């Protein structure tokens, strides 16, 4: 069962958080009162949405309280026309969710941009964060050329798509940025399309996505990474955007860093290899849970 919870983020932005609850029979078996299980907050990447984590949330929910957030500008959260879409705003939103829902000390699991939000929050508020999982996110600066490439790419989207499946095929097969068929990528983007009057369009504003991305692609984030004192797992897809050398350097910089690699997975590793991702995450998360006892 999934329950929507509205949270007030930075600057009063309304955020949609989604709690993946236990079945009624399991919930009834627990004593009344606050959920005593360790909490996990799932943070999607740029252009993503909370429900991209549905498969991961199901197995996490066997032993944990699981909440996924639609970050500002994404999913069913507010899309303020003038933002802000800064790093500070995204981190403050995640902080608000943790505090308002009583999740601390929380394990943060983030993909891409969501992973950056996770480690920035852990660096700034170590009292709130018990552990961090970084899924395929670089700590190095990407630079101006990268931002221009994204702007050009957005202009090439053949919107509107006639069907949701047409969007899946384009992003997974026909997009010039796809070197070989990528079903995980296609599925990821198909799930952020909604049916408009003239066809299928993204849930988000591409202009706002560029503004959000602009606030982190020009800077390196090694200093904040080094300030994350809690156990942190860096996970990369073998064919993802985070290279092995950089991932291993991230682990070295982290005070309590660990490393995992998912074969046959690209950037969207929770779609490409969900079973292998679980196998990589579960021992780390179980160790974090055991440390509480």
Backbone bond lengths (Angstrom), bond angles and torsions (degrees), N, CA, C in turn:
res aa  C-N    CA-C-N  psi(-1)  N-CA   C-N-CA  omega(-1)  CA-C   N-CA-C  phi
1 X - - - 1.457 - - 1.530 108.98 -
2 X 1.320 116.14 138.59 1.462 121.39 179.85 1.524 108.63 -120.29
3 X 1.320 115.84 130.16 1.457 121.55 -179.41 1.513 110.15 -119.67
4 X 1.314 116.14 130.50 1.468 120.61 175.58 1.528 109.94 -82.17
5 X 1.339 115.26 136.49 1.462 121.95 176.30 1.521 107.32 -129.66
6 X 1.313 117.19 122.65 1.464 120.47 177.48 1.526 109.75 -83.52
7 X 1.322 115.22 132.62 1.458 122.93 -178.93 1.527 107.98 -124.48
8 X 1.321 116.95 145.56 1.464 121.12 176.14 1.515 108.93 -93.59
9 X 1.330 116.00 115.94 1.452 121.06 -179.49 1.514 111.99 -91.73
10 X 1.318 115.64 -166.33 1.461 120.98 179.60 1.525 110.22 -59.19
11 X 1.323 116.30 144.22 1.472 122.35 179.32 1.518 112.70 61.15
12 X 1.343 117.71 20.51 1.457 120.91 177.19 1.511 115.05 77.95
13 X 1.326 118.27 11.21 1.467 120.89 -179.97 1.527 109.63 -66.47
14 X 1.331 116.17 133.68 1.457 120.78 177.76 1.523 109.68 -82.16
15 X 1.322 115.61 123.42 1.460 121.65 -178.35 1.524 109.84 -113.34
16 X 1.315 116.06 139.54 1.460 121.42 175.52 1.520 108.79 -96.82
17 X 1.328 115.95 113.75 1.455 121.58 173.46 1.525 107.79 -106.43
18 X 1.319 115.88 147.47 1.464 120.75 -175.28 1.518 108.79 -125.34
19 X 1.336 115.86 118.73 1.460 119.94 178.77 1.524 109.06 -98.25
20 X 1.320 114.82 123.71 1.464 121.39 179.19 1.522 107.19 -88.63
21 X 1.333 116.19 94.95 1.454 122.03 -171.36 1.529 111.86 -84.73
22 X 1.323 114.20 160.76 1.449 121.31 175.85 1.533 110.12 -69.96
23 X 1.323 115.41 162.77 1.458 119.60 169.52 1.518 108.94 -62.88
24 X 1.317 116.89 154.10 1.467 121.01 -175.79 1.519 112.43 -54.75
25 X 1.332 117.18 -40.54 1.463 120.33 -177.60 1.527 111.20 -63.54
26 X 1.345 117.38 -39.80 1.458 120.80 179.33 1.516 111.11 -69.67
27 X 1.318 116.97 -39.75 1.456 120.57 179.45 1.517 111.20 -65.77
28 X 1.333 116.96 -38.19 1.457 120.53 -179.62 1.520 111.72 -67.32
29 X 1.344 116.78 -25.69 1.460 120.40 -178.21 1.520 112.11 -74.49
30 X 1.327 117.56 -18.51 1.460 120.93 179.70 1.518 110.44 -85.45
31 X 1.339 117.95 150.23 1.468 120.49 176.54 1.532 110.42 -60.57
32 X 1.313 115.38 152.48 1.472 120.45 177.94 1.523 109.80 -65.59
33 X 1.326 115.04 154.25 1.459 120.29 178.68 1.511 111.39 116.73
34 X 1.335 116.56 -171.50 1.472 120.64 -179.21 1.528 111.38 -58.53
35 X 1.318 115.77 146.99 1.463 121.45 178.97 1.534 108.58 -64.54
36 X 1.337 118.25 117.82 1.470 119.90 -176.01 1.524 113.83 -83.02
37 X 1.315 117.23 -6.42 1.460 119.94 -174.79 1.529 110.98 -73.85
38 X 1.339 117.02 151.94 1.473 118.88 176.26 1.528 110.16 -60.75
39 X 1.329 115.69 145.89 1.459 121.20 -174.13 1.522 111.48 -103.51
40 X 1.333 114.52 148.14 1.465 122.98 176.49 1.525 108.15 -128.11
41 X 1.322 116.45 133.41 1.463 121.82 172.34 1.513 108.13 -113.38
42 X 1.337 116.25 123.99 1.458 123.13 -177.88 1.526 109.42 -100.14
43 X 1.334 116.28 128.32 1.462 122.57 -176.27 1.526 109.40 -121.62
44 X 1.317 116.49 114.21 1.465 122.08 -178.77 1.523 111.14 -74.22
45 X 1.309 115.79 171.44 1.456 121.53 178.78 1.521 112.63 -90.40
46 X 1.336 116.00 -179.52 1.458 121.76 177.70 1.523 109.85 -56.62
47 X 1.330 116.30 132.73 1.465 125.55 -178.23 1.516 113.02 74.80
48 X 1.321 117.44 1.80 1.458 120.62 -178.35 1.515 112.69 -86.18
49 X 1.337 114.67 -167.22 1.459 121.65 176.77 1.523 108.48 -157.02
50 X 1.323 116.45 162.99 1.458 121.17 -175.94 1.531 111.71 -56.84
51 X 1.327 117.21 -38.84 1.463 119.73 -173.79 1.526 113.15 -72.76
52 X 1.317 117.94 -5.68 1.459 119.23 169.34 1.529 111.30 -62.55
53 X 1.322 116.76 -19.37 1.464 121.79 -178.36 1.526 112.92 -94.83
54 X 1.319 118.97 7.27 1.467 120.48 -171.34 1.526 112.70 -54.57
55 X 1.321 116.98 -47.57 1.463 119.65 -178.92 1.512 112.27 -62.31
56 X 1.324 116.70 -43.19 1.463 121.56 178.32 1.521 110.55 -65.07
57 X 1.337 116.95 -40.62 1.464 121.15 -177.43 1.520 111.64 -63.41
58 X 1.332 117.55 -32.78 1.467 119.37 -177.55 1.520 111.75 -62.62
59 X 1.340 117.81 -46.13 1.465 117.16 -178.86 1.530 111.87 -79.32
60 X 1.335 116.67 -30.41 1.460 118.29 175.22 1.524 111.06 -61.79
61 X 1.324 116.64 -35.38 1.450 121.47 -175.90 1.515 114.80 -70.05
62 X 1.319 117.19 -6.96 1.461 119.35 178.03 1.522 111.45 -65.53
63 X 1.337 117.50 -30.46 1.463 120.69 -177.22 1.528 113.49 -133.76
64 X 1.322 117.33 4.71 1.456 120.02 -172.46 1.517 111.27 -140.06
65 X 1.324 114.95 158.22 1.458 120.57 169.41 1.524 106.91 -85.02
66 X 1.320 117.62 125.75 1.460 121.36 -171.29 1.527 110.41 -122.07
67 X 1.331 115.38 125.40 1.459 122.56 176.81 1.527 108.02 -127.46
68 X 1.329 116.54 135.92 1.468 121.67 174.25 1.526 107.93 -119.10
69 X 1.314 115.92 143.67 1.466 121.29 -174.80 1.522 110.74 -113.47
70 X 1.343 115.52 132.14 1.463 120.69 162.18 1.525 106.17 -80.93
71 X 1.324 117.93 108.71 1.454 119.74 -177.91 1.527 110.85 -72.11
72 X 1.305 117.42 159.86 1.465 121.27 -176.28 1.529 110.29 -51.70
73 X 1.332 115.30 137.98 1.456 120.23 -178.79 1.523 113.47 83.39
74 X 1.315 117.91 -1.38 1.458 122.79 -174.64 1.531 110.91 -127.15
75 X 1.327 115.14 156.58 1.459 120.27 172.91 1.504 112.57 53.55
76 X 1.338 116.38 -128.76 1.462 121.50 -178.51 1.529 112.70 -104.72
77 X 1.311 116.91 12.89 1.466 119.80 173.03 1.523 110.26 -81.70
78 X 1.334 115.51 165.35 1.461 120.01 -179.45 1.529 111.57 -62.20
79 X 1.333 114.54 151.59 1.470 122.80 175.59 1.522 108.66 -122.89
80 X 1.324 118.08 72.38 1.472 118.96 -177.32 1.517 111.40 -57.41
81 X 1.322 115.98 130.11 1.465 120.77 -173.79 1.518 112.37 -58.12
82 X 1.308 116.46 -37.27 1.468 120.32 -176.26 1.529 112.52 -106.07
83 X 1.323 116.24 14.10 1.457 120.13 176.04 1.515 112.65 76.73
84 X 1.334 117.75 -146.09 1.469 124.61 4.94 1.526 112.18 -79.15
85 X 1.337 115.24 152.63 1.461 122.15 174.53 1.532 108.50 -117.96
86 X 1.306 114.20 51.96 1.455 121.17 -177.58 1.516 110.07 -96.72
87 X 1.329 115.24 166.08 1.458 120.17 174.01 1.525 110.48 -58.34
88 X 1.326 116.06 -41.87 1.453 120.16 -179.03 1.525 111.02 -60.35
89 X 1.327 117.50 -39.46 1.460 120.71 -179.26 1.526 111.57 -67.96
90 X 1.327 117.38 -44.24 1.464 120.04 -179.52 1.535 110.84 -64.28
91 X 1.316 116.66 -41.64 1.460 120.21 179.93 1.529 110.39 -67.65
92 X 1.326 117.32 -42.33 1.463 120.77 178.72 1.523 111.12 -63.34
93 X 1.328 117.79 -35.58 1.463 120.91 176.73 1.523 110.86 -63.04
94 X 1.336 117.02 -46.80 1.465 120.27 179.53 1.526 110.56 -62.56
95 X 1.321 116.53 -39.75 1.461 121.44 177.52 1.527 110.48 -60.58
96 X 1.340 116.28 -41.85 1.467 120.66 179.70 1.523 111.05 -63.34
97 X 1.323 117.17 -40.22 1.466 120.53 179.28 1.529 110.36 -63.17
98 X 1.323 116.58 -46.01 1.464 120.29 -179.92 1.522 110.78 -60.05
99 X 1.318 116.59 -44.82 1.465 119.85 -176.24 1.526 111.99 -74.01
100 X 1.331 117.67 -44.64 1.463 119.83 -175.96 1.522 113.07 -70.85
101 X 1.332 117.46 -28.17 1.467 120.74 179.60 1.521 112.30 -97.11
102 X 1.325 117.40 1.22 1.452 120.30 177.71 1.517 113.77 63.37
103 X 1.342 116.99 43.95 1.462 121.27 -175.65 1.527 113.72 -89.68
104 X 1.324 117.93 -17.03 1.469 120.51 -174.12 1.532 111.00 -69.05
105 X 1.348 116.40 145.74 1.468 127.50 -6.95 1.534 109.63 -76.70
106 X 1.313 116.81 128.61 1.456 122.93 -169.72 1.527 111.42 -109.28
107 X 1.319 114.99 150.01 1.460 120.82 167.66 1.522 108.03 -94.61
108 X 1.325 116.92 125.70 1.460 122.26 179.57 1.521 109.25 -100.69
109 X 1.325 116.68 125.02 1.463 121.96 175.34 1.523 107.01 -117.53
110 X 1.321 116.33 116.04 1.451 120.37 -176.01 1.508 112.28 -125.77
111 X 1.320 115.05 145.54 1.467 121.73 174.74 1.518 109.02 -111.58
112 X 1.330 117.12 129.86 1.460 122.86 175.15 1.535 109.91 54.41
113 X 1.327 119.01 -122.56 1.451 120.64 -179.11 1.523 111.91 -55.79
114 X 1.330 117.57 -35.80 1.455 120.94 178.02 1.514 112.43 -62.98
115 X 1.343 116.64 -30.64 1.460 120.38 177.02 1.526 110.65 -68.83
116 X 1.334 116.32 -38.24 1.466 119.87 176.49 1.530 110.16 -63.14
117 X 1.322 116.87 -43.47 1.463 120.69 175.58 1.521 110.27 -57.54
118 X 1.337 116.39 -41.49 1.465 120.75 -177.97 1.519 111.29 -62.45
119 X 1.344 116.90 -48.95 1.466 115.65 -175.91 1.533 112.35 -75.96
120 X 1.335 117.22 -25.79 1.462 117.94 174.49 1.528 111.09 -68.75
121 X 1.335 117.51 -39.19 1.458 120.07 176.53 1.526 110.52 -65.66
122 X 1.332 117.16 -41.39 1.465 120.63 179.28 1.522 111.35 -63.00
123 X 1.330 116.77 -35.86 1.465 120.35 178.71 1.522 111.40 -70.43
124 X 1.323 116.52 -37.72 1.462 119.97 -174.99 1.525 112.97 -85.02
125 X 1.344 116.58 -32.95 1.460 120.59 -177.31 1.532 109.99 -130.62
126 X 1.317 117.72 68.95 1.465 119.49 -179.00 1.519 113.20 -61.60
127 X 1.330 117.12 -21.29 1.461 120.22 178.14 1.519 112.83 -68.23
128 X 1.328 117.33 -19.49 1.463 121.07 -178.34 1.525 113.65 -94.43
129 X 1.331 117.53 -19.44 1.468 121.06 -165.90 1.526 111.07 -116.30
130 X 1.316 115.08 128.65 1.464 122.09 -178.93 1.523 112.18 -95.11
131 X 1.320 117.20 -33.87 1.466 121.82 -178.80 1.517 108.50 -163.11
132 X 1.331 115.84 161.10 1.469 122.18 -178.57 1.524 108.94 -135.55
133 X 1.344 115.67 140.40 1.464 122.17 169.76 1.521 107.42 -119.74
134 X 1.326 116.20 123.28 1.463 123.40 -179.05 1.531 107.71 -106.05
135 X 1.326 116.90 112.19 1.459 121.58 -179.28 1.523 110.50 -103.05
136 X 1.314 116.57 106.10 1.455 125.04 170.94 1.531 113.41 51.26
137 X 1.342 115.80 59.42 1.459 121.86 176.29 1.507 109.69 -133.52
138 X 1.320 117.19 131.67 1.455 122.77 -178.71 1.520 111.89 -84.30
139 X 1.328 115.75 149.81 1.459 121.35 174.31 1.526 111.59 -96.21
140 X 1.314 117.77 -15.08 1.463 121.49 -177.94 1.524 110.59 -83.83
141 X 1.318 115.86 160.46 1.464 121.50 177.32 1.525 110.14 -73.08
142 X 1.323 116.18 143.23 1.465 121.08 179.37 1.525 111.93 -95.31
143 X 1.337 117.29 -31.05 1.447 120.59 172.71 1.515 115.72 92.76
144 X 1.334 115.03 168.92 1.462 122.86 -176.25 1.518 112.16 -63.01
145 X 1.334 117.55 -38.08 1.472 119.84 -178.91 1.527 110.68 -59.50
146 X 1.317 116.77 -38.68 1.457 120.94 178.83 1.526 111.22 -62.52
147 X 1.320 116.63 -42.07 1.462 119.82 179.67 1.525 111.11 -64.87
148 X 1.325 117.82 -39.35 1.460 121.04 178.66 1.515 111.10 -67.22
149 X 1.316 117.24 -36.93 1.463 121.08 176.78 1.521 110.87 -61.06
150 X 1.327 116.24 -41.21 1.461 119.75 179.29 1.523 111.31 -66.57
151 X 1.322 116.98 -41.22 1.465 119.49 179.12 1.528 110.29 -62.19
152 X 1.321 116.76 -43.02 1.463 120.58 177.83 1.525 110.66 -63.93
153 X 1.321 116.29 -39.45 1.467 120.91 180.00 1.529 110.68 -63.77
154 X 1.320 117.46 -43.82 1.459 120.49 178.90 1.533 111.08 -58.28
155 X 1.306 117.28 -37.22 1.463 120.55 -179.43 1.526 111.91 -68.53
156 X 1.320 117.38 -20.85 1.466 120.57 -178.65 1.529 113.64 -86.62
157 X 1.326 117.74 -7.27 1.460 118.67 -179.59 1.533 109.46 -62.86
158 X 1.320 118.84 127.55 1.475 121.33 -177.85 1.533 111.71 -83.21
159 X 1.333 115.69 65.13 1.457 120.67 -177.90 1.523 111.56 -83.88
160 X 1.342 116.16 148.12 1.463 127.41 -6.14 1.529 110.95 -80.31
161 X 1.320 116.47 155.57 1.452 120.73 173.01 1.529 108.51 -80.59
162 X 1.338 118.36 141.21 1.465 119.23 -178.76 1.525 112.85 -67.68
163 X 1.330 116.95 -30.97 1.464 121.77 178.76 1.527 108.98 -143.12
164 X 1.311 116.02 165.18 1.458 119.80 175.41 1.530 110.50 -65.54
165 X 1.320 116.33 -35.46 1.459 119.24 179.16 1.529 111.16 -67.05
166 X 1.324 117.18 -32.07 1.464 119.83 176.15 1.529 110.39 -64.07
167 X 1.326 116.94 -37.06 1.460 120.47 175.72 1.523 110.43 -65.06
168 X 1.326 116.09 -42.03 1.469 119.99 178.82 1.529 110.72 -59.91
169 X 1.310 116.70 -43.44 1.474 120.08 -178.80 1.521 110.98 -68.06
170 X 1.338 117.34 -40.48 1.467 118.65 -176.70 1.525 110.82 -65.81
171 X 1.326 117.10 -49.05 1.466 119.64 -177.65 1.526 112.08 -70.88
172 X 1.326 116.71 -27.27 1.455 119.41 -178.41 1.511 114.94 -92.38
173 X 1.359 117.09 -16.83 1.458 119.31 -173.95 1.524 113.97 -136.95
174 X 1.338 117.84 -43.93 1.469 121.19 -168.52 1.521 114.75 -96.89
175 X 1.330 117.81 -17.14 1.454 121.93 178.67 1.540 108.99 -58.47
176 X 1.341 118.17 127.89 1.471 119.81 -179.93 1.525 113.83 -56.64
177 X 1.328 118.01 -20.52 1.461 120.24 179.67 1.534 112.24 -80.29
178 X 1.322 117.95 -7.47 1.465 121.72 -179.36 1.523 108.71 -93.10
179 X 1.323 115.91 115.76 1.466 120.17 -178.19 1.524 111.96 -78.36
180 X 1.333 116.93 -30.28 1.458 122.28 175.87 1.526 107.30 -148.38
181 X 1.329 119.02 160.51 1.463 120.31 -177.36 1.527 111.94 -51.16
182 X 1.338 115.89 134.06 1.456 122.30 -175.51 1.536 108.43 -133.79
183 X 1.343 117.26 85.63 1.469 120.15 -176.66 1.522 113.54 -59.56
184 X 1.345 117.67 -35.82 1.457 119.96 179.54 1.513 111.50 -62.39
185 X 1.310 116.62 -42.55 1.464 121.43 178.21 1.518 110.43 -63.42
186 X 1.327 116.24 -43.70 1.455 120.00 178.91 1.518 112.03 -60.52
187 X 1.333 116.59 -43.36 1.462 120.62 179.77 1.521 111.27 -65.67
188 X 1.327 116.75 -39.98 1.465 121.72 179.66 1.529 109.92 -57.38
189 X 1.327 117.11 -50.35 1.460 119.95 -176.01 1.527 112.50 -75.05
190 X 1.318 117.61 -31.17 1.460 119.00 177.32 1.521 110.96 -60.72
191 X 1.322 116.72 -33.29 1.459 120.45 -177.04 1.522 113.52 -79.39
192 X 1.321 118.39 -6.94 1.465 119.57 174.66 1.525 111.29 -107.47
193 X 1.324 116.22 16.59 1.454 121.01 174.28 1.530 109.82 -102.03
194 X 1.320 116.12 144.16 1.462 119.97 175.13 1.519 108.41 -129.87
195 X 1.316 115.07 157.89 1.457 119.94 -175.98 1.531 110.28 -84.06
196 X 1.321 116.61 115.57 1.458 123.36 175.67 1.534 108.92 -99.91
197 X 1.318 116.80 -176.86 1.463 119.67 -178.00 1.515 112.51 -64.84
198 X 1.334 117.52 -31.61 1.460 120.21 -175.55 1.530 113.29 -105.31
199 X 1.342 118.06 4.69 1.459 120.51 -179.00 1.519 110.72 142.70
200 X 1.316 116.52 -159.29 1.466 121.66 -175.10 1.528 110.24 -100.04
201 X 1.336 114.43 126.68 1.462 121.74 -176.92 1.529 109.89 -131.48
202 X 1.339 117.62 161.10 1.458 119.61 -178.94 1.520 112.33 -68.75
203 X 1.339 115.36 150.41 1.451 121.77 177.03 1.522 111.85 -69.40
204 X 1.315 116.77 -18.96 1.455 121.85 -173.73 1.532 110.75 -110.64
205 X 1.321 115.50 165.27 1.458 122.13 172.48 1.526 108.71 -89.52
206 X 1.305 117.81 124.65 1.468 120.20 178.95 1.532 110.95 -64.47
207 X 1.311 116.82 -32.73 1.467 120.18 176.79 1.528 110.10 -63.06
208 X 1.323 116.80 -42.98 1.457 119.44 178.85 1.525 111.71 -68.02
209 X 1.332 117.14 -33.69 1.465 119.67 177.91 1.534 110.57 -64.94
210 X 1.319 116.68 -39.04 1.461 119.66 176.50 1.519 111.35 -64.65
211 X 1.337 116.49 -38.66 1.459 119.54 178.30 1.520 111.03 -65.59
212 X 1.324 116.70 -39.75 1.467 120.01 178.35 1.525 110.73 -65.61
213 X 1.308 116.10 -42.78 1.468 120.77 -177.97 1.531 111.13 -67.63
214 X 1.319 116.30 -34.51 1.456 121.28 -177.24 1.524 111.98 -60.75
215 X 1.323 116.77 -25.83 1.463 120.04 -176.24 1.525 112.88 -80.52
216 X 1.352 118.59 -4.43 1.463 117.88 177.80 1.517 115.58 -133.96
217 X 1.331 119.24 -14.61 1.471 118.85 -176.49 1.524 113.01 -74.40
218 X 1.333 117.97 -21.38 1.460 120.33 -177.16 1.526 113.15 -86.80
219 X 1.320 116.64 -10.93 1.468 120.39 -174.75 1.524 110.75 -116.96
220 X 1.318 115.76 148.56 1.459 121.45 168.81 1.527 108.33 -86.71
221 X 1.329 116.98 156.21 1.459 121.11 -173.12 1.525 111.71 -127.79
222 X 1.330 115.52 28.64 1.463 120.51 -178.73 1.524 112.05 -68.53
223 X 1.324 116.79 -37.64 1.461 119.89 -175.92 1.520 110.83 -62.48
224 X 1.338 116.65 -46.08 1.459 119.77 178.63 1.524 110.93 -67.19
225 X 1.325 116.94 -36.19 1.462 119.93 178.23 1.527 110.17 -59.21
226 X 1.314 116.55 -42.18 1.465 121.07 -178.89 1.523 112.25 -66.46
227 X 1.326 117.44 -17.22 1.459 121.63 -179.45 1.527 112.69 -89.74
228 X 1.337 117.60 -1.46 1.467 121.14 179.98 1.527 107.90 -83.22
229 X 1.301 116.95 104.37 1.466 121.29 -172.92 1.526 113.64 -88.29
230 X 1.332 117.86 -16.64 1.456 120.16 -176.19 1.533 110.54 -81.72
231 X 1.333 118.82 165.00 1.470 121.00 175.40 1.530 110.86 -55.16
232 X 1.324 115.94 132.49 1.472 120.98 -175.59 1.524 109.38 -137.75
233 X 1.316 115.41 128.98 1.466 122.04 178.90 1.525 109.07 -107.22
234 X 1.323 117.22 122.49 1.461 122.93 175.56 1.522 107.95 -98.46
235 X 1.327 116.69 119.03 1.462 122.35 -177.10 1.519 108.88 -117.58
236 X 1.317 116.58 130.98 1.465 120.07 176.55 1.519 109.98 -127.71
237 X 1.343 114.98 144.88 1.448 119.65 167.93 1.525 108.39 -78.62
238 X 1.312 116.59 140.12 1.459 120.16 -176.54 1.525 111.33 -56.09
239 X 1.351 116.69 -33.55 1.460 121.45 178.52 1.526 111.59 -110.42
240 X 1.324 116.51 26.80 1.457 120.64 -177.40 1.513 112.77 -85.44
241 X 1.324 115.77 -165.86 1.459 121.77 -177.09 1.529 112.54 -88.86
242 X 1.316 116.84 -18.23 1.452 121.78 178.08 1.523 109.48 -92.00
243 X 1.325 116.97 113.65 1.452 121.05 -178.99 1.523 111.98 -71.71
244 X 1.336 115.86 157.69 1.464 120.10 -177.50 1.528 111.76 -62.64
245 X 1.327 117.31 -43.87 1.464 119.68 -177.65 1.522 110.86 -61.76
246 X 1.331 116.94 -44.21 1.461 118.78 179.72 1.518 111.02 -67.49
247 X 1.334 117.61 -40.47 1.462 120.54 179.18 1.525 110.96 -59.83
248 X 1.317 116.62 -42.97 1.452 120.01 -179.49 1.527 111.67 -69.62
249 X 1.327 116.86 -31.71 1.458 119.57 174.93 1.532 110.33 -69.15
250 X 1.326 117.16 -36.08 1.454 120.61 176.02 1.524 110.42 -61.05
251 X 1.329 116.30 -42.41 1.462 120.47 178.17 1.527 110.37 -63.00
252 X 1.327 116.60 -39.26 1.469 120.09 179.98 1.525 111.08 -65.84
253 X 1.334 116.82 -38.90 1.459 121.51 -178.34 1.532 111.67 -70.81
254 X 1.327 116.25 -34.87 1.459 120.23 -178.83 1.529 110.96 -66.68
255 X 1.320 118.62 135.25 1.462 120.42 178.28 1.524 113.78 -61.76
256 X 1.341 117.23 -30.57 1.469 120.95 -179.64 1.532 109.19 -136.42
257 X 1.331 115.63 53.84 1.450 121.27 -174.24 1.519 113.67 -88.56
258 X 1.331 115.37 147.62 1.459 123.59 173.98 1.529 108.02 -134.19
259 X 1.316 116.31 162.78 1.468 120.88 -172.70 1.519 110.80 -130.36
260 X 1.329 115.80 141.47 1.468 121.77 173.43 1.513 108.86 -144.67
261 X 1.304 115.54 146.31 1.466 122.10 -178.15 1.519 108.72 -129.68
262 X 1.340 116.76 135.69 1.457 121.95 -177.39 1.530 108.96 -109.74
263 X 1.335 118.48 108.92 1.471 120.64 178.40 1.532 110.76 -64.68
264 X 1.326 114.78 153.48 1.472 121.72 175.58 1.528 112.20 57.75
265 X 1.318 116.74 30.90 1.463 120.91 178.01 1.513 109.11 -129.00
266 X 1.332 115.13 143.38 1.450 121.03 174.32 1.527 109.91 -101.45
267 X 1.317 115.55 -149.30 1.459 120.51 -177.79 1.531 111.53 -63.77
268 X 1.325 116.68 -36.70 1.470 121.11 -176.91 1.522 108.87 -91.34
269 X 1.319 116.21 60.99 1.457 121.49 -168.96 1.527 112.92 -67.41
270 X 1.345 118.24 -26.36 1.469 119.59 178.04 1.524 111.27 -73.67
271 X 1.330 118.25 -13.43 1.457 122.52 170.54 1.526 111.21 -96.53
272 X 1.319 116.87 -40.39 1.460 120.80 -175.35 1.520 112.68 -68.08
273 X 1.326 116.51 -46.88 1.466 121.16 -173.89 1.532 110.15 -139.94
274 X 1.339 118.01 68.13 1.473 119.38 -176.43 1.527 113.44 -63.46
275 X 1.330 117.68 -34.91 1.463 120.03 -179.84 1.520 111.05 -69.45
276 X 1.341 116.24 -42.82 1.462 119.96 178.28 1.523 111.02 -67.18
277 X 1.327 117.18 -35.48 1.462 119.90 177.59 1.524 109.97 -64.34
278 X 1.321 116.89 -41.73 1.465 119.85 177.42 1.531 110.60 -61.09
279 X 1.322 116.20 -42.48 1.462 119.91 -179.95 1.525 111.81 -62.25
280 X 1.335 116.86 -30.92 1.462 120.67 178.90 1.524 111.59 -79.27
281 X 1.327 116.97 -37.98 1.459 120.84 -175.42 1.521 113.18 -80.65
282 X 1.319 116.85 -36.48 1.465 119.66 -168.71 1.532 113.41 -60.79
283 X 1.341 120.52 -45.80 1.472 118.53 179.00 1.536 112.67 -61.25
284 X 1.317 116.41 -39.13 1.462 120.63 178.17 1.523 110.69 -63.13
285 X 1.333 116.64 -48.45 1.455 120.50 -178.21 1.525 111.88 -67.88
286 X 1.334 117.08 -35.87 1.461 119.91 177.57 1.529 110.55 -64.86
287 X 1.331 116.73 -37.93 1.464 119.59 177.96 1.522 111.03 -65.76
288 X 1.319 116.91 -39.00 1.461 120.48 176.44 1.524 110.05 -62.81
289 X 1.341 116.39 -44.31 1.459 120.08 179.89 1.518 111.08 -64.39
290 X 1.344 116.85 -40.64 1.469 120.61 -178.99 1.519 112.13 -65.35
291 X 1.335 116.60 -29.58 1.464 119.98 -179.22 1.518 111.92 -67.53
292 X 1.336 116.87 -17.90 1.453 120.53 178.52 1.530 112.22 -75.43
293 X 1.326 115.59 -26.34 1.459 120.86 -171.70 1.524 111.37 -77.26
